[in-house]
Amino acid sequence: MPKVEMEISDITLSGSSSGAYAMVLGEINGSRKLPIVIGGAEAQAIAIEIEKMKASRPLTHDLFKTTLETYDIHVNEVIIYNMVEGVFFAKLLCEGGEKVKEIDCRPSDAVALAYRFGCPVYCAEEVLKMAGIGENEIVESSEESEVSKVQKPKRKQKSLELLEKDLLKAIAREDYERASRLRDEIEQRKENE
């Protein structure tokens, strides 16, 4: 099966489902993108690893990685291999001792583990042809979102000090998605000063 190496290019709120996110995988040596709708917890698990944030307690994907490593099992790669009626299918390609096994899983879990193990993420060429989008389609949707941002009413900005306090509270509550947004806003404000 021909496969294409991918990486996360964005995780954003999905406009189609309430509380859902779109994980956008980008072709490493090309311009095609593969958007996959995932849940909030999965988006948070991926974002935490990408941002190199540390949870106060192990998250499920961290626990799974530790368990696999304890038994000398390593995830060598993940592949999104099929799509049926809008549902994507992925698998982990694992190696332990002399055994190589494929474990079926959701793409969001596969990607969260791939980033923790530092292994490549692939997508079957056939899946990318069916569900991938080209660069032109991405530009159009980006322009639309920029227009909608401009039309939103401006809210009163919090002081930098209040944002930093909110960041500490978000981390304490383990709300890493909010913490990531707050950290980005703080950094952007400091750059603009």
C-alpha positions in Angstrom: 0.0 0.0 0.0 1.6 3.3 -1.1 1.7 5.7 1.9 2.5 9.4 2.5 4.3 10.8 5.5 2.3 13.4 7.4 2.6 15.8 10.3 0.2 17.9 12.3 -0.2 21.3 10.7 -3.1 22.5 12.9 -5.6 21.6 15.5 -8.6 23.9 15.5 -12.2 24.0 16.6 -14.4 22.2 14.1 -17.3 24.3 12.7 -19.3 21.2 12.0 -19.7 19.7 15.5 -20.1 21.3 18.8 -17.2 20.5 21.1 -15.3 18.8 18.3 -11.9 19.7 16.8 -10.3 19.3 13.5 -6.9 17.8 13.5 -5.3 18.8 10.2 -2.4 16.6 9.0 -0.2 18.1 6.3 1.8 16.1 3.8 5.5 16.5 4.6 6.8 16.6 1.0 3.7 18.2 -0.6 0.8 20.6 -0.1 -2.1 18.2 0.6 -3.9 18.3 3.9 -6.1 15.8 5.7 -8.6 17.2 8.1 -10.0 14.7 10.7 -12.7 15.5 13.3 -11.6 14.5 16.8 -12.9 15.0 20.3 -11.8 17.6 22.7 -9.9 15.2 25.0 -7.9 13.8 22.1 -7.1 17.3 20.8 -5.9 18.2 24.3 -3.7 15.1 24.5 -2.1 15.9 21.2 -1.7 19.6 21.9 0.0 18.9 25.3 2.6 16.7 23.7 3.3 19.1 20.8 3.6 22.1 23.2 5.8 20.0 25.5 3.6 20.8 28.5 3.6 18.5 31.5 0.5 17.3 33.2 0.5 17.0 37.0 -0.6 13.4 36.6 -0.1 11.0 33.7 -2.7 11.3 30.9 -4.1 8.2 29.3 -1.7 8.3 26.3 1.3 8.8 28.6 0.2 5.8 30.7 -0.2 3.7 27.6 3.3 4.7 26.4 4.8 3.8 29.8 3.0 0.5 29.8 4.3 -0.4 26.3 7.8 0.6 27.2 7.7 -1.4 30.5 7.1 -4.5 28.4 9.7 -3.5 25.7 7.2 -2.7 23.1 7.9 0.2 20.8 5.6 1.9 18.3 7.5 2.2 15.0 4.9 4.0 13.0 1.3 4.8 12.7 -0.8 4.7 9.5 -4.2 6.0 8.7 -5.2 3.2 6.3 -8.9 3.5 5.5 -11.9 5.7 5.5 -15.5 4.4 5.4 -18.5 6.7 5.4 -16.4 9.6 6.8 -14.9 7.5 9.6 -11.1 7.1 9.5 -9.2 4.0 10.6 -5.7 3.8 11.8 -3.3 1.3 13.3 -0.1 1.3 15.4 2.8 -0.8 14.0 4.4 -2.1 17.1 7.5 -4.2 17.8 8.3 -6.2 20.9 11.1 -8.7 21.0 10.8 -10.6 17.7 7.1 -9.9 17.2 5.7 -7.2 15.0 2.0 -6.5 15.5 -0.6 -4.1 14.1 -3.0 -2.6 16.6 -6.2 -1.0 15.4 -7.0 2.4 16.8 -8.6 5.8 16.2 -6.4 8.3 14.2 -6.4 10.7 17.1 -5.0 8.1 19.5 -2.5 7.0 16.9 -1.2 10.5 16.3 -1.1 11.2 20.1 1.1 8.1 20.6 3.2 8.8 17.5 4.2 12.1 18.9 5.0 10.5 22.3 7.1 7.8 20.7 8.7 10.2 18.1 7.7 7.9 15.2 6.4 8.8 11.8 2.7 9.3 10.9 1.6 8.0 7.5 -1.6 8.1 5.5 -2.5 5.7 2.7 -2.3 7.4 -0.6 -5.8 6.1 -1.4 -7.2 7.8 1.8 -5.4 11.0 1.0 -6.9 11.0 -2.5 -10.4 10.4 -1.1 -10.4 12.9 1.8 -7.4 15.1 1.4 -7.7 18.7 0.3 -5.4 20.8 -1.8 -3.6 24.1 -1.0 -6.2 26.2 -2.9 -9.0 24.9 -0.7 -7.1 25.7 2.4 -6.4 29.2 1.4 -10.1 29.8 0.7 -11.2 28.5 4.1 -8.4 30.6 5.8 -9.6 33.7 4.1 -13.2 33.0 5.2 -12.1 32.6 8.8 -10.1 35.8 8.7 -13.2 37.6 7.5 -15.3 36.2 10.3 -12.6 37.2 12.9 -12.7 40.8 11.6 -16.5 40.9 12.0 -16.5 39.8 15.6 -17.0 42.5 18.1 -13.8 43.4 20.1 -13.9 42.5 23.7 -12.1 44.4 26.4 -8.6 43.0 26.8 -7.3 41.6 30.1 -4.1 42.9 31.5 -1.0 40.8 31.1 -0.9 40.2 34.8 -4.5 38.8 34.8 -3.7 36.6 31.8 -0.7 35.1 33.6 -2.9 34.4 36.7 -5.5 32.7 34.4 -2.7 30.6 32.8 -1.6 29.3 36.2 -5.2 28.5 37.1 -5.7 26.7 33.8 -2.6 24.6 34.4 -3.7 23.8 38.0 -7.1 22.6 36.6 -5.3 20.6 33.9 -7.1 22.6 31.2 -4.2 22.5 28.9 -6.1 23.6 25.8 -7.0 26.9 27.5 -3.5 27.1 29.0 -2.0 26.8 25.5 -4.3 29.6 24.2 -3.4 31.9 27.1 0.3 31.2 26.7 0.1 32.1 23.0 -1.8 35.3 23.8 0.8 36.3 26.5 3.7 35.7 24.2 2.0 37.6 21.4 1.4 40.6 23.7 5.0 40.6 25.0 6.3 40.6 21.4 4.0 43.6 20.5 5.2 45.6 23.5 
